């Protein structure tokens, strides 16, 4: 099965202007499908900046009893949902127009806006500052420690960016680049106002995933999970990141579906360093040997720029009474995670079609 259409057929109109517009368009596209569909809405506490309701929407597309399922997750990191929505809306359009035919005994499970608060407010985290993609830990056990985060924490809150860069550079010179990136982004559970905070309890998005796993008995099916992200790696390229153990059935399945483009943080072949509490791990726990979970990460700008933008975002939200500064910074956040560049958007859609086709045909084989 393949549906890599000519580039001229890729229409960037599917990229939304806001969370609310994305949800409206996603729901409208869903109604155009002629095949069996089941829609669920999972309300999230809080409202968006214009008072709009916040919801994670789920669509099961295809036969209820399908033994094979492509799972497409979007908005795990809120603001990254702009690209996630575009990819999902594009796929819904291809399905409605007959350009994509779901194979026999196969279904698509599509989850839109796993972190709707962050999507609406143009942040990566939820309203409590929790990063869903560091929330996948067992909260009944002692939480992981990131000692190097503690060493650098004071630098993260410096108002003087130049001084912060000096201190981070000194740490990198002493401990290496990978140690620096892990100190900042591998996940931490001690600083609620800081970046990459994993929280103290399961988040809304985690509970949505756990509910879906139970309701659809996904542990009994073959799964190809694709989690859509942006902001890390080469500009416009969709890197397939696999956080399964290198010698595991999950990695072997990922390579059988997606080939040699699969990159593993644990082997140092990815733009991502190994991390704690990934959403992946919740799915790994219920997967059979014919299943896998990958992140499709669309690159934008440098990792150093990513860190600086996120640190400033958390500084602003840790302070009260600076709504205008937050609003201005949200434009910078948006440009990093959702570049206003037609060429980037075309690359995202074309690569997403390619990878989704690989996942759908592979899991159904």
Secondary structure, DSSP 4 states (H G I P E B T S, - for coil): ------GGG--GGGS-SSHHHHHHHHHHHHTT--S-EEEEEEEEEEE-TTS-EEEEEEEEEE-TT-SEEEEEE--SSGGGHHHHHHHHHHHHHHHHTTSS-PPTTEEEEEEE-TTHHHHHHT-SS-TTS--GGG--S-TTSPPP--HHHHHHHHHHT-S-HHHHHHHHHHHHHHH-HHHHHHHHHS-BSS-TTSTTB--SS--HHHHHHHHHHHHTTGGGSEEEEEEEEEEEEEET-EEEE--S-TTSHHHHHHHHHHGGGEE-GGGT-SSSPP-SS-HHHHHHTT--TT-EEEEEEEE-S-HHHHHHHHHHHHHHHTSSS-HHHHHHHHHHHHHHHS-S-HHHHHHHHHHHHHHHHHHHHHHH-
